[in-house]
Amino acid sequence: MKQFAKDYYEIAQKEINDYIASIDYRALEEAAKLILDSEAKGGRVHTCGIGKPSYVAGYIASLLSSTGTKTYVLHGTEAVHGSSGQVAPGDVVIAISNSGETVELRATVETLINNGAHVIAVTGNKDSWLSQAAALTLVAGVKQEGDTLNKPPRASILAETLILQGLSVILQEHRGLDPLQYVTWHPGGALGASIKK
């Protein structure tokens, strides 16, 4: 049975290596600039996704917040039932969808754009509706998810996470974040204790 897991790891390793080699660093820099320009005018950052990408959205919001970029999770479907009120004109929304065609997310993104938000698409399909509607796109695509079904999101989730981690590093370094500042936002756990020493 372990062969199934080994096969997955081998496929995922190849997919992620190929993906990293294809990353558009100019798009990453443009995404960081869009966020910084919005912040300079009092704007904030929000993340959203449907299904498995919603968990990526939650993690990235936490990561960005802990490294100096105030970021809030926007529920991918509740947004069209009033939660889009948390997004002000000029704010940046990072919308995550592997296909870029998710119906529920489309309704949310349309609402946000109509309300004046700048959308950064994170998608595996650069020709998708989401990519075309967004202010800019960070491509996070893989050919194989890593299992025999090739449907449950596995490797694509890794790609989405990696591209947004890269964005977080650019923003963190732009801010010149040092350990003493970081620990004020992350005082708990072994990580906080390791900095306090």
Backbone as a chain_set.jsonl record, in Angstrom:
{"seq": "MKQFAKDYYEIAQKEINDYIASIDYRALEEAAKLILDSEAKGGRVHTCGIGKPSYVAGYIASLLSSTGTKTYVLHGTEAVHGSSGQVAPGDVVIAISNSGETVELRATVETLINNGAHVIAVTGNKDSWLSQAAALTLVAGVKQEGDTLNKPPRASILAETLILQGLSVILQEHRGLDPLQYVTWHPGGALGASIKK", "coords": {"N": [[0.813, -1.214, 0.0], [2.044, 1.157, 0.579], [3.2, 1.972, -1.734], [1.447, 3.522, -3.181], [1.497, 5.958, -1.845], [4.197, 6.583, -2.199], [4.276, 6.861, -4.965], [2.691, 9.113, -5.233], [4.275, 11.067, -3.916], [6.496, 11.152, -5.592], [5.375, 12.052, -8.005], [4.322, 14.522, -7.148], [6.669, 15.82, -6.395], [7.977, 16.147, -8.862], [6.051, 17.721, -10.213], [6.001, 20.043, -8.627], [8.655, 20.896, -8.784], [8.785, 21.462, -11.526], [6.877, 23.463, -11.609], [7.951, 25.506, -9.955], [10.117, 26.21, -11.51], [8.822, 27.565, -13.481], [7.74, 29.886, -12.497], [6.459, 33.181, -12.583], [8.205, 35.804, -11.891], [8.029, 38.497, -12.24], [5.294, 38.978, -12.161], [4.846, 38.335, -9.497], [6.23, 40.427, -8.235], [4.696, 42.558, -9.157], [2.29, 41.998, -7.909], [2.994, 42.355, -5.234], [3.567, 45.085, -5.319], [1.048, 46.134, -5.929], [-0.305, 45.558, -3.574], [1.205, 47.037, -1.696], [0.86, 49.638, -2.678], [-1.882, 49.915, -2.289], [-2.02, 49.726, 0.503], [-0.642, 52.062, 1.178], [-2.552, 53.92, 0.723], [-4.323, 53.469, 2.678], [-5.588, 51.049, 2.354], [-6.557, 47.537, 2.669], [-5.782, 43.986, 2.83], [-7.356, 41.041, 1.63], [-8.25, 37.576, 1.658], [-9.6, 34.899, -0.263], [-11.383, 31.868, -1.103], [-12.862, 28.896, -2.503], [-13.932, 25.805, -1.2], [-11.21, 23.51, -0.933], [-9.148, 25.456, -1.523], [-9.991, 27.497, 0.169], [-8.888, 26.975, 2.608], [-6.226, 27.368, 2.12], [-6.399, 30.097, 1.743], [-7.008, 30.924, 4.357], [-4.674, 30.182, 5.757], [-2.725, 31.74, 4.411], [-3.629, 34.328, 4.944], [-3.142, 34.424, 7.672], [-0.356, 34.048, 7.705], [0.575, 36.293, 6.223], [-0.372, 38.348, 7.889], [1.137, 37.889, 10.186], [3.584, 38.65, 9.354], [3.565, 41.311, 8.833], [1.68, 42.323, 6.988], [-1.452, 43.37, 7.107], [-4.083, 41.231, 6.955], [-7.143, 39.769, 5.975], [-9.53, 37.149, 6.197], [-11.916, 36.47, 3.77], [-15.032, 35.152, 3.428], [-15.795, 32.909, 0.888], [-18.375, 32.502, -0.204], [-20.196, 33.755, 1.491], [-19.709, 36.36, 1.018], [-21.374, 37.465, -0.947], [-23.628, 37.728, 0.45], [-23.516, 39.829, 2.124], [-21.041, 39.936, 3.471], [-19.137, 41.092, 1.888], [-19.032, 43.659, 2.582], [-16.891, 44.072, 4.231], [-14.835, 44.715, 2.643], [-13.298, 47.463, 1.347], [-13.441, 50.071, -1.2], [-10.57, 50.045, -3.245], [-9.187, 48.252, -1.694], [-7.27, 45.159, -1.647], [-7.96, 41.974, -2.941], [-7.139, 38.651, -2.681], [-7.892, 36.087, -4.661], [-8.447, 32.68, -4.79], [-8.421, 29.938, -6.893], [-8.239, 26.885, -8.441], [-9.265, 26.048, -10.962], [-10.267, 28.461, -11.815], [-12.778, 28.946, -12.615], [-14.81, 28.56, -10.869], [-18.127, 28.656, -9.915], [-19.388, 29.798, -7.606], [-17.354, 31.427, -6.592], [-17.036, 33.186, -8.661], [-19.306, 34.848, -8.556], [-18.771, 36.183, -6.188], [-16.328, 37.506, -6.781], [-17.108, 39.16, -8.891], [-18.844, 40.868, -7.512], [-17.035, 42.098, -5.738], [-15.25, 43.414, -7.474], [-17.032, 45.183, -8.696], [-17.495, 46.751, -6.516], [-15.176, 48.129, -6.254], [-12.764, 46.875, -5.532], [-9.388, 45.598, -5.887], [-8.447, 42.764, -7.57], [-6.388, 39.983, -7.117], [-5.709, 37.207, -8.877], [-5.219, 33.798, -8.131], [-4.497, 31.061, -9.732], [-4.672, 27.946, -11.554], [-5.22, 28.117, -14.172], [-4.504, 30.158, -16.595], [-6.044, 31.224, -18.578], [-8.559, 31.42, -17.657], [-11.86, 32.55, -16.529], [-11.592, 33.914, -14.089], [-8.909, 34.734, -14.14], [-8.955, 36.486, -16.313], [-10.667, 38.448, -15.377], [-9.396, 39.54, -13.2], [-7.149, 41.984, -11.69], [-4.501, 41.303, -11.845], [-2.672, 38.217, -12.38], [-1.48, 35.41, -10.6], [-0.049, 32.616, -11.591], [-0.677, 29.301, -10.693], [-0.277, 26.458, -11.374], [-0.548, 22.914, -12.019], [0.082, 19.821, -13.752], [-0.576, 17.283, -12.959], [-2.271, 15.996, -10.151], [-1.355, 14.023, -8.518], [-2.376, 11.528, -7.848], [-4.309, 8.544, -8.704], [-6.873, 9.297, -9.494], [-6.564, 11.946, -10.184], [-7.98, 14.231, -9.523], [-8.795, 15.114, -6.815], [-7.646, 17.969, -5.056], [-4.291, 18.227, -4.628], [-1.368, 18.446, -5.41], [-1.85, 20.875, -6.66], [-2.715, 22.48, -4.589], [-0.362, 22.707, -3.169], [1.13, 24.232, -4.999], [-0.355, 26.627, -5.071], [-0.026, 27.459, -2.448], [2.764, 27.802, -2.343], [3.285, 29.913, -4.21], [2.058, 32.043, -2.961], [3.374, 32.102, -0.545], [5.823, 32.948, -1.476], [5.124, 35.55, -2.261], [4.601, 36.569, 0.274], [7.159, 36.603, 1.376], [8.475, 38.524, -0.199], [7.034, 40.837, 0.558], [7.549, 40.867, 3.298], [10.355, 41.252, 3.375], [10.494, 43.713, 2.13], [9.463, 45.313, 4.11], [11.444, 45.16, 5.956], [11.373, 43.507, 8.18], [12.244, 42.548, 11.457], [13.453, 40.161, 13.964], [12.613, 41.061, 16.551], [10.415, 42.708, 16.051], [8.79, 40.858, 14.774], [8.209, 39.001, 16.812], [6.473, 40.425, 18.399], [4.075, 40.111, 17.153], [3.873, 37.427, 17.132], [4.079, 36.028, 19.741], [3.59, 33.646, 21.038], [3.978, 30.056, 21.706], [6.591, 27.687, 20.684], [7.989, 28.978, 18.693], [7.785, 31.755, 19.24], [9.033, 31.712, 21.733], [11.617, 31.008, 21.015], [12.634, 33.301, 19.876], [12.506, 35.175, 21.885], [14.512, 34.473, 23.615]], "CA": [[0.0, 0.0, 0.0], [2.881, 2.353, 0.664], [3.599, 2.376, -3.081], [0.558, 4.603, -3.611], [2.03, 7.196, -1.271], [5.472, 6.86, -2.859], [3.967, 7.368, -6.305], [2.219, 10.484, -5.066], [5.395, 11.95, -3.59], [7.338, 11.299, -6.782], [4.66, 12.923, -8.944], [4.257, 15.862, -6.569], [8.01, 16.42, -6.452], [8.208, 16.584, -10.243], [5.138, 18.816, -10.522], [6.406, 21.261, -7.921], [9.924, 21.341, -9.38], [8.449, 22.074, -12.817], [6.146, 24.694, -11.338], [8.883, 26.523, -9.453], [10.93, 26.658, -12.644], [8.002, 28.371, -14.4], [7.136, 31.019, -11.78], [6.601, 34.505, -13.176], [8.627, 36.667, -10.787], [7.542, 39.862, -12.494], [3.93, 39.014, -11.649], [4.957, 38.382, -8.036], [6.603, 41.793, -7.867], [3.547, 43.424, -9.432], [1.306, 41.734, -6.854], [3.485, 43.037, -4.031], [3.408, 46.532, -5.53], [-0.375, 46.433, -5.836], [-0.636, 45.532, -2.145], [1.869, 48.162, -1.034], [0.199, 50.868, -3.124], [-3.173, 49.954, -1.62], [-1.757, 50.033, 1.908], [-0.234, 53.462, 1.285], [-3.775, 54.732, 0.659], [-5.209, 53.007, 3.741], [-6.258, 49.81, 1.978], [-6.223, 46.3, 3.354], [-5.722, 42.786, 1.996], [-8.299, 39.983, 1.99], [-8.05, 36.347, 0.891], [-10.791, 34.056, -0.323], [-11.372, 30.707, -1.978], [-13.966, 27.967, -2.295], [-13.454, 24.436, -1.013], [-9.855, 23.356, -0.391], [-8.407, 26.718, -1.545], [-10.371, 28.376, 1.272], [-7.947, 26.716, 3.702], [-5.028, 28.095, 1.714], [-6.698, 31.506, 2.013], [-6.882, 31.144, 5.796], [-3.259, 30.103, 6.127], [-1.984, 32.874, 3.861], [-4.026, 35.514, 5.7], [-2.421, 34.365, 8.945], [1.069, 34.236, 7.418], [0.802, 37.692, 5.867], [-0.594, 39.18, 9.076], [2.236, 37.703, 11.138], [4.816, 39.218, 8.791], [3.448, 42.746, 8.623], [0.641, 42.738, 6.047], [-2.758, 43.097, 7.713], [-4.847, 40.474, 5.971], [-8.385, 39.248, 6.537], [-10.184, 36.117, 5.396], [-13.253, 36.796, 3.273], [-15.713, 33.909, 3.085], [-15.995, 32.909, -0.551], [-19.784, 32.574, -0.603], [-20.904, 34.715, 2.337], [-19.429, 37.715, 0.515], [-22.526, 37.979, -1.698], [-24.728, 37.849, 1.41], [-23.233, 40.934, 3.023], [-19.675, 40.0, 3.996], [-18.291, 41.935, 1.031], [-18.944, 44.957, 3.231], [-15.596, 44.219, 4.899], [-13.871, 45.131, 1.62], [-13.513, 48.843, 0.924], [-12.855, 50.401, -2.504], [-9.123, 50.184, -3.188], [-8.594, 47.087, -1.027], [-6.811, 44.07, -2.512], [-8.491, 40.647, -2.614], [-6.458, 37.518, -3.319], [-8.915, 35.068, -4.913], [-7.745, 31.444, -5.115], [-9.236, 28.905, -7.538], [-7.41, 26.13, -9.384], [-9.848, 26.123, -12.307], [-10.578, 29.835, -12.177], [-14.129, 28.969, -13.177], [-15.75, 28.189, -9.812], [-19.309, 29.505, -10.04], [-19.615, 30.57, -6.387], [-16.321, 32.452, -6.463], [-17.272, 34.187, -9.702], [-20.281, 35.813, -8.038], [-18.072, 36.988, -5.185], [-15.341, 38.37, -7.44], [-17.846, 40.203, -9.621], [-19.314, 41.826, -6.515], [-15.894, 42.842, -5.205], [-14.753, 44.32, -8.514], [-18.036, 46.233, -8.832], [-17.391, 47.611, -5.339], [-13.925, 48.88, -6.303], [-11.593, 46.143, -5.048], [-8.413, 45.091, -6.856], [-8.372, 41.318, -7.373], [-5.243, 39.191, -7.567], [-6.126, 35.82, -9.085], [-4.255, 32.709, -7.983], [-5.196, 30.011, -10.46], [-3.893, 27.092, -12.432], [-5.68, 28.325, -15.548], [-4.27, 31.571, -16.93], [-7.049, 31.664, -19.544], [-9.863, 31.288, -17.008], [-12.632, 33.761, -16.279], [-11.007, 34.622, -12.95], [-7.677, 35.374, -14.587], [-9.285, 37.603, -17.203], [-11.363, 39.483, -14.621], [-8.529, 40.07, -12.144], [-6.185, 43.03, -12.017], [-3.329, 40.535, -12.274], [-2.769, 36.787, -12.09], [-0.352, 34.579, -10.202], [-0.371, 31.264, -12.065], [-0.271, 28.248, -9.762], [-0.844, 25.29, -12.023], [0.164, 21.652, -12.169], [-0.568, 18.93, -14.721], [-1.081, 16.118, -12.244], [-2.45, 16.196, -8.716], [-0.481, 13.067, -7.842], [-3.04, 10.261, -7.536], [-4.9, 7.927, -9.886], [-8.056, 10.065, -9.912], [-6.104, 13.24, -10.692], [-9.052, 15.203, -9.284], [-8.686, 15.787, -5.511], [-6.529, 18.919, -5.08], [-3.127, 17.904, -3.811], [-0.219, 19.217, -5.891], [-2.281, 22.245, -6.965], [-2.733, 23.195, -3.312], [1.041, 23.03, -2.868], [1.538, 25.326, -5.886], [-1.019, 27.851, -4.597], [0.629, 27.848, -1.195], [4.13, 28.251, -2.631], [3.335, 31.224, -4.858], [1.672, 33.057, -1.987], [4.489, 32.207, 0.396], [6.815, 33.809, -2.129], [4.627, 36.919, -2.133], [4.78, 36.985, 1.669], [8.584, 36.878, 1.595], [8.766, 39.822, -0.822], [6.452, 41.888, 1.401], [8.29, 40.868, 4.572], [11.673, 41.85, 3.174], [10.273, 45.139, 1.841], [9.222, 45.994, 5.38], [12.625, 45.06, 6.812], [10.936, 42.901, 9.43], [13.299, 41.915, 12.247], [12.893, 39.227, 14.94], [11.951, 41.723, 17.667], [9.091, 43.119, 15.582], [8.019, 39.644, 14.481], [7.753, 38.361, 18.045], [5.34, 41.171, 18.955], [2.88, 39.551, 16.521], [3.899, 35.969, 17.29], [4.775, 35.77, 21.0], [3.26, 32.351, 21.607], [4.555, 28.812, 21.214], [8.045, 27.506, 20.645], [8.564, 29.969, 17.787], [7.93, 32.992, 20.006], [10.035, 31.5, 22.79], [12.955, 30.941, 20.433], [13.071, 34.664, 19.589], [12.606, 35.91, 23.141], [15.719, 34.095, 24.351]], "C": [[0.852, 1.272, 0.0], [3.292, 2.854, -0.713], [2.728, 3.516, -3.59], [1.068, 5.944, -3.098], [3.343, 7.577, -1.946], [5.243, 7.437, -4.252], [3.521, 8.823, -6.226], [3.39, 11.426, -4.824], [6.296, 12.187, -4.796], [6.677, 12.232, -7.8], [4.637, 14.357, -8.43], [5.602, 16.562, -6.637], [8.301, 16.941, -7.852], [7.326, 17.787, -10.584], [5.594, 20.125, -9.874], [7.733, 21.786, -8.455], [9.663, 22.052, -10.711], [7.747, 23.418, -12.597], [7.078, 25.813, -10.881], [9.731, 27.085, -10.59], [10.157, 27.595, -13.574], [7.434, 29.634, -13.758], [7.469, 32.346, -12.456], [6.931, 35.498, -12.047], [8.197, 38.121, -10.998], [6.115, 40.005, -11.967], [3.929, 39.061, -10.123], [5.288, 39.794, -7.563], [5.445, 42.759, -8.086], [2.47, 43.239, -8.374], [1.714, 42.43, -5.563], [3.292, 44.544, -4.151], [1.943, 46.941, -5.401], [-0.808, 46.499, -4.369], [-0.039, 46.739, -1.429], [1.232, 49.498, -1.422], [-1.158, 51.025, -2.443], [-3.0, 50.334, -0.154], [-1.403, 51.5, 2.11], [-1.435, 54.402, 1.266], [-4.788, 54.28, 1.714], [-5.94, 51.719, 3.448], [-5.773, 48.601, 2.752], [-6.236, 45.14, 2.356], [-6.709, 41.756, 2.541], [-7.981, 38.758, 1.138], [-9.349, 35.559, 0.862], [-10.597, 32.916, -1.304], [-12.575, 29.848, -1.641], [-13.392, 26.566, -2.14], [-12.054, 24.398, -0.424], [-9.049, 24.654, -0.449], [-8.798, 27.686, -0.435], [-9.436, 28.186, 2.462], [-6.584, 27.344, 3.396], [-5.212, 29.58, 2.029], [-6.535, 31.819, 3.492], [-5.443, 31.141, 6.258], [-2.501, 31.331, 5.654], [-2.359, 34.169, 4.578], [-3.278, 35.569, 7.025], [-0.934, 34.63, 8.747], [1.371, 35.694, 7.099], [0.649, 38.599, 7.082], [0.579, 39.091, 10.045], [3.552, 38.286, 10.642], [4.617, 40.652, 8.309], [2.404, 43.239, 7.649], [-0.72, 42.378, 6.636], [-3.682, 42.468, 6.68], [-6.026, 39.78, 6.652], [-8.983, 38.203, 5.609], [-11.587, 36.582, 5.033], [-13.912, 35.49, 2.839], [-16.14, 33.949, 1.619], [-17.439, 33.002, -1.01], [-20.572, 33.574, 0.232], [-20.721, 36.153, 1.83], [-20.621, 38.297, -0.222], [-23.772, 38.07, -0.819], [-24.387, 38.88, 2.48], [-21.807, 41.055, 3.486], [-18.738, 40.818, 3.125], [-18.195, 43.35, 1.585], [-17.644, 45.16, 3.985], [-14.531, 44.735, 3.935], [-14.222, 46.534, 1.135], [-12.944, 49.067, -0.478], [-11.349, 50.643, -2.356], [-8.419, 49.068, -2.44], [-8.16, 46.059, -2.07], [-7.41, 42.753, -2.023], [-7.715, 39.607, -3.405], [-7.476, 36.388, -3.43], [-8.245, 33.808, -5.466], [-8.709, 30.413, -5.698], [-8.389, 28.188, -8.574], [-7.954, 26.255, -10.812], [-10.047, 27.556, -12.772], [-11.976, 29.993, -12.736], [-15.193, 28.633, -12.125], [-16.915, 29.178, -9.753], [-19.495, 30.389, -8.816], [-18.604, 31.71, -6.249], [-16.516, 33.554, -7.501], [-18.232, 35.263, -9.213], [-19.623, 36.749, -7.026], [-17.123, 37.979, -5.845], [-16.031, 39.481, -8.216], [-18.331, 41.286, -8.667], [-18.182, 42.715, -6.022], [-15.35, 43.846, -6.218], [-15.724, 45.484, -8.701], [-17.973, 47.228, -7.678], [-16.022, 48.301, -5.229], [-12.696, 48.189, -5.762], [-10.675, 45.762, -6.21], [-8.217, 43.602, -6.581], [-7.081, 40.745, -7.95], [-5.722, 37.752, -7.676], [-4.952, 34.877, -8.828], [-4.939, 31.477, -8.565], [-4.258, 29.186, -11.315], [-4.23, 27.294, -13.896], [-5.582, 29.801, -15.9], [-5.287, 32.118, -17.931], [-8.462, 31.645, -18.954], [-10.581, 32.631, -16.882], [-11.989, 34.579, -15.167], [-9.76, 35.38, -13.368], [-7.957, 36.595, -15.445], [-9.927, 38.761, -16.438], [-10.441, 40.205, -13.639], [-7.624, 41.183, -12.646], [-4.867, 42.409, -12.459], [-3.462, 39.108, -11.78], [-1.437, 36.215, -11.658], [-0.717, 33.144, -10.587], [0.185, 30.247, -11.08], [-0.83, 26.927, -10.268], [0.068, 24.08, -12.044], [-0.596, 20.805, -13.183], [-1.206, 17.73, -14.037], [-1.175, 16.42, -10.754], [-1.656, 15.178, -7.904], [-1.116, 11.749, -7.472], [-3.732, 9.743, -8.785], [-6.145, 8.658, -10.378], [-7.663, 11.356, -10.618], [-7.203, 14.301, -10.587], [-8.927, 15.887, -7.925], [-7.474, 16.719, -5.493], [-5.434, 18.543, -4.091], [-1.937, 18.766, -4.259], [-0.616, 20.655, -6.21], [-2.342, 23.094, -5.705], [-1.317, 23.595, -2.909], [1.504, 24.213, -3.711], [0.921, 26.647, -5.434], [-0.345, 28.382, -3.332], [2.008, 28.433, -1.463], [4.165, 29.642, -3.245], [2.993, 32.324, -3.862], [2.678, 33.174, -0.851], [5.585, 33.098, -0.182], [6.421, 35.267, -2.048], [4.84, 37.432, -0.714], [6.229, 37.324, 1.978], [8.963, 38.234, 1.008], [8.262, 40.954, 0.067], [7.198, 42.003, 2.729], [9.63, 41.564, 4.426], [11.55, 43.335, 2.846], [10.112, 45.922, 3.14], [10.44, 45.974, 6.3], [12.295, 44.462, 8.171], [12.099, 42.233, 10.158], [12.657, 41.029, 13.316], [12.139, 39.899, 16.08], [10.56, 42.206, 17.28], [8.219, 41.899, 15.355], [7.435, 39.037, 15.753], [6.614, 39.137, 18.702], [4.02, 40.673, 18.369], [2.774, 38.049, 16.735], [4.628, 35.604, 18.584], [4.589, 34.36, 21.537], [4.037, 31.189, 21.007], [6.063, 28.787, 21.231], [8.704, 28.542, 19.754], [8.802, 31.288, 18.526], [9.009, 32.863, 21.059], [11.446, 31.509, 22.233], [13.51, 32.322, 20.126], [13.3, 35.456, 20.858], [13.895, 35.629, 23.891], [16.853, 35.081, 24.127]], "O": [[0.441, 2.315, -0.507], [3.685, 4.01, -0.865], [3.196, 4.376, -4.336], [1.07, 6.939, -3.823], [3.58, 8.75, -2.234], [5.922, 8.376, -4.669], [3.919, 9.655, -7.041], [3.483, 12.473, -5.463], [6.8, 13.292, -4.995], [7.335, 13.094, -8.382], [4.899, 15.297, -9.181], [5.669, 17.761, -6.907], [8.812, 18.049, -8.012], [7.798, 18.757, -11.176], [5.57, 21.181, -10.506], [7.916, 22.998, -8.566], [10.239, 23.104, -10.989], [7.999, 24.386, -13.315], [6.993, 26.938, -11.374], [10.027, 28.279, -10.628], [10.756, 28.329, -14.36], [6.712, 30.382, -14.418], [8.61, 32.595, -12.846], [6.038, 35.966, -11.342], [8.027, 38.873, -10.039], [5.765, 41.036, -11.391], [3.103, 39.75, -9.524], [4.696, 40.292, -6.605], [5.238, 43.675, -7.29], [1.81, 44.201, -7.981], [0.88, 43.023, -4.878], [2.895, 45.2, -3.188], [1.638, 47.984, -4.822], [-1.574, 47.378, -3.973], [-0.721, 47.389, -0.636], [1.084, 50.384, -0.581], [-1.543, 52.131, -2.065], [-3.744, 51.163, 0.371], [-1.814, 52.112, 3.096], [-1.351, 55.539, 1.732], [-5.96, 54.654, 1.66], [-6.823, 51.324, 4.209], [-4.727, 48.631, 3.401], [-6.642, 45.292, 1.204], [-6.875, 41.617, 3.753], [-7.495, 38.893, 0.015], [-10.105, 35.549, 1.833], [-9.766, 32.983, -2.21], [-13.228, 30.05, -0.616], [-12.473, 26.183, -2.864], [-11.741, 25.168, 0.484], [-8.318, 24.941, 0.5], [-8.035, 28.599, -0.117], [-9.212, 29.117, 3.236], [-5.88, 27.794, 4.3], [-4.294, 30.237, 2.52], [-5.985, 32.861, 3.849], [-5.033, 31.988, 7.052], [-1.717, 31.905, 6.409], [-1.499, 35.022, 4.797], [-2.832, 36.635, 7.45], [-0.32, 35.354, 9.531], [2.315, 36.267, 7.642], [1.449, 39.513, 7.282], [0.97, 40.088, 10.651], [4.515, 38.406, 11.4], [5.385, 41.155, 7.489], [2.243, 44.448, 7.485], [-1.095, 41.206, 6.66], [-4.019, 43.082, 5.668], [-5.906, 39.272, 7.767], [-8.95, 38.35, 4.387], [-12.347, 37.032, 5.891], [-13.39, 34.797, 1.966], [-16.769, 34.908, 1.172], [-17.709, 33.525, -2.092], [-21.521, 34.18, -0.266], [-21.493, 37.046, 2.181], [-20.866, 39.501, -0.139], [-24.845, 38.444, -1.292], [-24.898, 38.82, 3.599], [-21.373, 42.144, 3.86], [-17.656, 41.199, 3.57], [-17.38, 44.15, 1.123], [-17.312, 46.289, 4.347], [-13.451, 45.145, 4.359], [-15.299, 46.765, 0.585], [-12.055, 48.329, -0.903], [-10.912, 51.358, -1.453], [-7.199, 48.935, -2.527], [-8.614, 46.081, -3.214], [-7.37, 42.453, -0.83], [-7.638, 39.668, -4.632], [-7.876, 35.801, -2.424], [-7.558, 33.861, -6.486], [-9.701, 30.058, -5.061], [-7.874, 28.822, -9.495], [-7.205, 26.531, -11.749], [-10.004, 27.841, -13.969], [-12.323, 31.046, -13.27], [-16.359, 28.442, -12.47], [-16.717, 30.379, -9.566], [-19.733, 31.59, -8.949], [-18.955, 32.817, -5.839], [-16.2, 34.716, -7.247], [-17.999, 36.453, -9.43], [-19.885, 37.952, -7.012], [-17.119, 39.161, -5.501], [-15.577, 40.625, -8.195], [-18.243, 42.475, -8.971], [-18.34, 43.93, -5.902], [-15.029, 44.982, -5.869], [-15.303, 46.632, -8.847], [-18.344, 48.392, -7.827], [-15.74, 48.974, -4.238], [-11.673, 48.84, -5.547], [-11.113, 45.622, -7.352], [-7.856, 43.223, -5.466], [-6.731, 40.988, -9.105], [-6.1, 37.144, -6.675], [-3.829, 35.137, -9.261], [-5.852, 30.919, -7.956], [-3.202, 29.65, -11.744], [-3.593, 26.703, -14.768], [-6.457, 30.595, -15.554], [-5.386, 33.331, -18.117], [-9.443, 31.832, -19.674], [-9.997, 33.694, -17.096], [-11.855, 35.797, -15.286], [-9.575, 36.537, -12.992], [-7.283, 37.618, -15.322], [-9.752, 39.922, -16.807], [-10.688, 41.359, -13.289], [-7.364, 41.314, -13.842], [-4.195, 42.933, -13.347], [-4.253, 38.816, -10.884], [-0.399, 36.49, -12.26], [-1.594, 32.535, -9.974], [1.348, 30.313, -10.682], [-1.739, 26.352, -9.67], [1.292, 24.202, -12.082], [-1.775, 21.043, -13.442], [-2.239, 17.225, -14.476], [-0.274, 17.023, -10.172], [-1.321, 15.427, -6.746], [-0.467, 10.917, -6.839], [-3.747, 10.419, -9.813], [-6.436, 8.633, -11.573], [-8.347, 11.804, -11.538], [-7.333, 15.16, -11.459], [-8.948, 17.116, -7.863], [-6.38, 16.305, -5.876], [-5.639, 18.547, -2.877], [-1.55, 19.705, -3.563], [0.196, 21.566, -6.048], [-2.056, 24.29, -5.745], [-1.096, 24.682, -2.376], [2.193, 25.101, -3.207], [1.599, 27.674, -5.416], [-0.128, 29.584, -3.174], [2.378, 29.448, -0.874], [4.986, 30.469, -2.849], [3.567, 33.412, -3.911], [2.816, 34.244, -0.257], [6.194, 33.897, 0.53], [7.262, 36.13, -1.798], [5.213, 38.588, -0.517], [6.5, 38.235, 2.76], [9.687, 39.005, 1.638], [8.983, 41.923, 0.305], [7.446, 43.104, 3.218], [10.0, 42.383, 5.268], [12.403, 44.129, 3.24], [10.572, 47.059, 3.25], [10.472, 46.683, 7.306], [12.865, 44.857, 9.188], [12.847, 41.454, 9.567], [11.454, 41.128, 13.557], [11.127, 39.37, 16.539], [9.629, 42.127, 18.081], [7.038, 41.902, 15.704], [6.283, 38.604, 15.76], [5.86, 38.563, 19.487], [2.971, 40.792, 19.001], [1.708, 37.464, 16.541], [5.669, 34.949, 18.544], [5.348, 33.922, 22.402], [4.664, 31.311, 19.956], [6.724, 29.708, 21.71], [9.837, 28.951, 20.007], [9.887, 31.865, 18.446], [9.806, 33.779, 21.262], [12.374, 31.965, 22.9], [14.727, 32.508, 20.113], [14.183, 36.312, 20.91], [14.331, 36.441, 24.707], [17.941, 34.906, 24.676]]}, "num_chains": 1, "name": "protein.A"}
